[in-house]
């Protein structure tokens, strides 16, 4: 599965936004939780990156937003996401990470 990736510099450090291509442009809502996988934030579907690049950037990130099976699995591999803390919205995995 292909992943889109955007990085942003914030006052807290690097923020990574990554999503599976298959969910970009989608909106998921369930039990008051809303996940909008906006192409402007997560990245354009014509600019995918290898999973290894996502893992490497996540290891250096201070903040991360991940949506989709492959993107969230990359967060688990990078050891910035605990599988037990992954939220599923309409069956789609979503994880956020903040390093303090």
C-alpha positions as CSV (number, residue, x, y, z in Angstrom):
1,X,0.0,0.0,0.0
2,X,1.3,3.4,-0.9
3,X,1.7,6.2,1.7
4,X,1.5,9.9,1.3
5,X,3.7,12.0,3.6
6,X,4.0,15.7,4.6
7,X,6.2,17.1,7.2
8,X,5.9,20.5,8.9
9,X,8.2,22.4,11.2
10,X,6.4,23.6,14.4
11,X,7.5,25.3,17.6
12,X,7.5,21.8,19.2
13,X,9.6,20.3,16.4
14,X,8.8,18.3,13.3
15,X,5.3,17.2,12.7
16,X,4.6,14.2,10.4
17,X,1.3,13.6,8.6
18,X,1.0,10.3,6.8
19,X,-1.9,8.4,5.3
20,X,-2.5,5.4,3.1
21,X,-3.3,6.6,-0.5
22,X,-6.6,4.7,-0.4
23,X,-8.0,7.0,2.4
24,X,-6.8,10.4,1.2
25,X,-9.7,12.6,0.5
26,X,-12.1,10.6,2.7
27,X,-14.0,11.7,5.8
28,X,-14.6,9.1,8.6
29,X,-17.1,9.7,11.4
30,X,-18.2,7.5,14.2
31,X,-19.4,8.1,17.8
32,X,-18.6,11.8,17.7
33,X,-15.0,11.3,16.3
34,X,-14.3,12.8,12.9
35,X,-11.2,12.1,10.9
36,X,-10.8,14.2,7.7
37,X,-8.0,12.9,5.6
38,X,-7.5,16.1,3.7
39,X,-5.0,16.0,0.8
40,X,-3.8,19.5,1.6
41,X,-2.6,18.3,5.1
42,X,-1.6,14.7,4.5
43,X,-0.2,15.0,1.0
44,X,-1.1,14.6,-2.7
45,X,-1.8,11.1,-3.9
46,X,0.6,11.4,-6.8
47,X,3.6,11.9,-4.4
48,X,3.9,8.7,-2.5
49,X,6.9,7.6,-0.4
50,X,8.4,4.3,0.7
51,X,7.3,2.9,4.0
52,X,10.9,3.1,5.2
53,X,11.0,6.8,4.7
54,X,7.8,7.2,6.8
55,X,9.4,5.1,9.6
56,X,12.6,7.1,9.5
57,X,10.8,10.5,9.7
58,X,8.5,9.2,12.5
59,X,11.5,8.3,14.6
60,X,12.6,12.0,14.4
61,X,9.2,13.5,14.8
62,X,7.8,15.3,17.8
63,X,4.2,15.1,16.6
64,X,2.5,12.7,14.2
65,X,-1.0,12.1,12.6
66,X,-1.4,8.7,10.9
67,X,-4.4,7.3,9.1
68,X,-4.8,3.9,7.4
69,X,-3.4,0.4,8.0
70,X,0.0,0.9,6.4
71,X,0.7,4.4,7.8
72,X,-0.3,3.3,11.3
73,X,1.8,0.1,11.0
74,X,4.7,2.3,10.1
75,X,4.1,4.2,13.4
76,X,4.2,0.9,15.3
77,X,7.4,-0.1,13.5
78,X,9.0,3.2,14.4
79,X,8.0,2.6,18.0
80,X,6.0,5.9,18.3
81,X,2.6,4.2,18.3
82,X,1.3,1.5,20.7
83,X,-1.1,-0.8,18.9
84,X,-3.4,-0.7,22.0
85,X,-3.9,3.0,21.5
86,X,-4.9,3.0,17.9
87,X,-8.4,4.4,17.3
88,X,-10.6,2.9,14.6
89,X,-13.1,5.2,13.0
90,X,-15.5,3.4,10.6
91,X,-12.9,0.5,10.7
92,X,-10.0,2.7,9.6
93,X,-7.0,3.0,12.0
94,X,-6.0,6.4,13.2
95,X,-3.2,7.3,15.6
96,X,-1.7,10.5,16.9
97,X,1.6,10.9,18.7
98,X,3.1,13.8,20.7
99,X,6.5,13.6,22.4
100,X,6.9,15.8,25.4
